[in-house]
Amino acid sequence: MLLHPAGAPRGGPSGLRFPAFLWALLHVPVFLALYATSIGQAVQATPAPYRAWLWPTFLPQALLLALVAFALALPFSLAPRAYRFAVGAAAGLLTGGLAVDAKVLQSVGFHLNGFFLRVMLQPNALRETGVPLSDVLLFLGGALALVAVDVLAGAWFVRRFAAPARRAWPWALALVLLSAAERVYGGGLTYFAGSSVFAASTTLPLQVPIRMQGLARSVFGDRTNDPFEGANASKRLPAGVDPAELRFEHRPDVLFVVAESLPAEHLDARTMPRLWARAEHGARFTRHYAAASSTNYTLFSLVYGLQAQKLEAVVGAGRQPTLFPALQENGYQVKVSAASCVDWMDLQKTVFGGVSDLETWCDGNDPSTRDAQMLRSARAFTARADPARPVFLFLFFFGTHFNYFHDPEDQVFAPAWDGAGGLKATRAPGVEIEHRARNAAHALDRALDAFLDDFARTRGREPLVVFTGDHGEEFRQKGHLGHGSAVTDEQIHVPAVWLGPGVPAGVRDAVTSHVDVVPTLFSLLGERHPASLYADGLSMFEAPEDRFVVSTVGWEPRYAAIGKDLKVTMYAGMGGAQITDPDDRPLPDGPARMARQAGRILRALRGEAEPAPRAAAAPAP
């Protein structure tokens, strides 16, 4: 028998640990019930042939949470009388916390973190979010009552079923091993079923995300049966609107230009003088933010118009971007040219999966010549394109990425790092590394300017141009080198410029994001459907001054909500929320500011655009 009824505890502390372990396990069905809606949504987003394989992963995840409840009370086991009550208290408090987390996840798509805890503890912030304090008090009262029941029932259970002959630690170790096996199993399943499984693997909290694509590829070979890759992705309709319903009143040629690792500060009159001069006659956005500080996530947002943290769920569910099908429906000749390799990140098969004419430069090509090769290919495409049909050309420059490539004529900033050795290994001062990066931006500026002239001359008309950086780059200003490690201003604040027909000229300081680029493009082309049907953003020309946008690291759940004079950085766990200005400087009145803006921050986290009056239609080109 596993249990031995008894009138008093047997065997001291060790006799109580086993029934305490069982009491924690009895909460597993409750944990699964709390997340039932989110689990169901995650399974539905998975390709149908793999759903049955996904369902078993949630039980080990819930068992791990039960193990956490057991571990929380374990220090009290040295005092048997206190331990009997601590068992139920730990399980009850964890269950209450999970109940809140499940509601937050269902509402916002994020697990409970420091920001939400601060909101719940500030009545002013609660009012701004639209949650009545009475509702919170009612919930807390009910939760405390359930915790009290858990404490009393747990104490009775532990005393009643003390089992001196049973040790809890082998069973606890077995659960740890089972959880590790589930992570490995889920990683393998992700390889076969797609990234929606990876998204599902973090539906329950406290689950360590595991990526095994490289290992799985080396064992099983290249994946060939993902139902939502490549051409199959182009056959999946996006949520909200059929691309065939999107009609462009204006159809100029469009150049969508993205530069690798380009901070906002590098667009100035000295570093990029040609683009700076062109921007004087176009629109320049001074407060534009990348959706992520890592390339694959931020390109997803640029193309889809959706927040970066949705990548795995959206791409894994087979949802295509609206951009490319809509362009094709409106007669555009579409080409994607990426000097920065989009193959190793699987973007070629997913985000760009519906594009038949895609060219990228990866291993085997001299990194210093990739931009030149890309522009030669782009010029050839432009020359052979049908002059009677509009052109859409996506250019992804690589030269501003480490090793920051440039020619001698671009050595504008000195002293500059010589580029020897790896970026992480170099001991060069950060300012010298940045000087080299600025010189690379100068080289990009020179090459882009010449291409824009050639394109307009070949096509006989000025194109509509959008220019931005995929993300920024940090040069030790705040303890990092490069990108993809934080959501500091240097890593996520990027330039944004619009040029050409129909663009309202001027400098705009409203906060904008990569999720706004596709809605802005469609608006300038005269498309009238609400952007909310296909994107999380809105036209950059309609962005309200008091708006917040969201950025993330991407590969780890670290986020920032950025507004005009406030930034809240949070980790998607029980970590705290850091309140600063947008430049990451602490604010003495930060909590009060956050309380006033809590509603807008929550709307940003949910991907809801702030309401704004519709601007006048852009003039026809």
Number of C-alpha atoms within 10 A of each C-alpha: 5 10 15 15 14 13 10 11 21 19 13 15 20 21 23 30 27 26 29 31 24 20 23 24 20 14 20 21 12 15 23 18 14 19 22 14 13 21 20 12 13 23 21 14 21 26 18 13 10 16 16 10 15 20 14 12 17 19 16 20 27 24 24 24 25 26 22 18 26 26 18 16 22 18 11 17 20 13 11 19 15 13 23 28 22 25 33 29 24 23 30 25 19 20 24 20 13 21 18 17 22 25 18 16 19 15 14 16 17 23 25 23 18 19 23 22 14 18 21 16 12 16 16 17 23 21 16 19 20 10 14 12 15 9 10 15 11 11 14 13 12 13 19 15 13 17 21 17 15 23 22 17 17 26 23 14 20 29 24 19 23 27 26 19 14 20 16 19 13 10 15 20 12 11 18 16 13 16 21 17 14 19 23 15 16 25 24 22 20 27 23 21 27 28 24 25 29 25 22 27 25 18 23 23 22 16 15 11 15 17 18 17 16 12 13 18 14 10 9 11 10 13 14 8 11 19 18 23 25 20 16 16 26 24 15 15 16 21 14 13 16 14 20 13 12 20 18 19 15 19 22 24 22 22 20 19 20 23 26 23 31 28 28 25 14 19 24 15 11 14 24 21 16 19 21 18 12 16 20 14 16 20 21 22 24 20 20 26 31 35 36 36 32 25 24 20 27 30 27 28 31 25 20 30 29 24 28 29 27 17 23 19 20 24 23 28 25 28 21 28 32 25 21 22 22 19 22 15 14 20 15 21 18 21 20 21 24 26 26 24 20 23 16 11 12 15 20 21 19 26 27 25 22 23 21 13 11 16 20 18 21 16 9 6 11 11 20 15 15 22 26 17 17 23 20 13 14 20 16 11 16 21 14 9 16 13 12 8 14 20 24 25 21 19 25 25 26 28 27 27 21 19 20 25 25 21 11 8 9 19 17 17 16 14 13 20 19 12 16 10 10 10 14 9 9 14 11 14 12 18 16 17 26 23 21 27 31 30 28 28 28 31 24 24 20 16 15 19 16 12 16 15 11 15 20 14 11 16 18 10 13 19 22 22 22 20 19 28 29 33 31 31 29 25 20 15 12 12 10 18 20 19 23 23 18 26 28 25 25 27 30 34 30 29 26 25 22 26 24 23 21 20 20 16 15 14 15 17 15 20 22 33 32 35 31 28 27 27 26 22 21 23 24 27 24 20 18 14 15 13 22 16 13 22 26 24 28 27 22 23 21 18 25 17 15 13 22 29 32 29 28 30 26 24 17 14 15 19 24 29 23 27 24 17 14 21 29 24 23 23 21 19 16 16 13 16 21 18 24 22 17 20 14 18 11 14 16 10 10 16 19 14 17 24 21 16 20 24 19 22 27 20 17 23 22 17 20 18 23 18 11 12 8 10 10 8 12 16 13 14 15
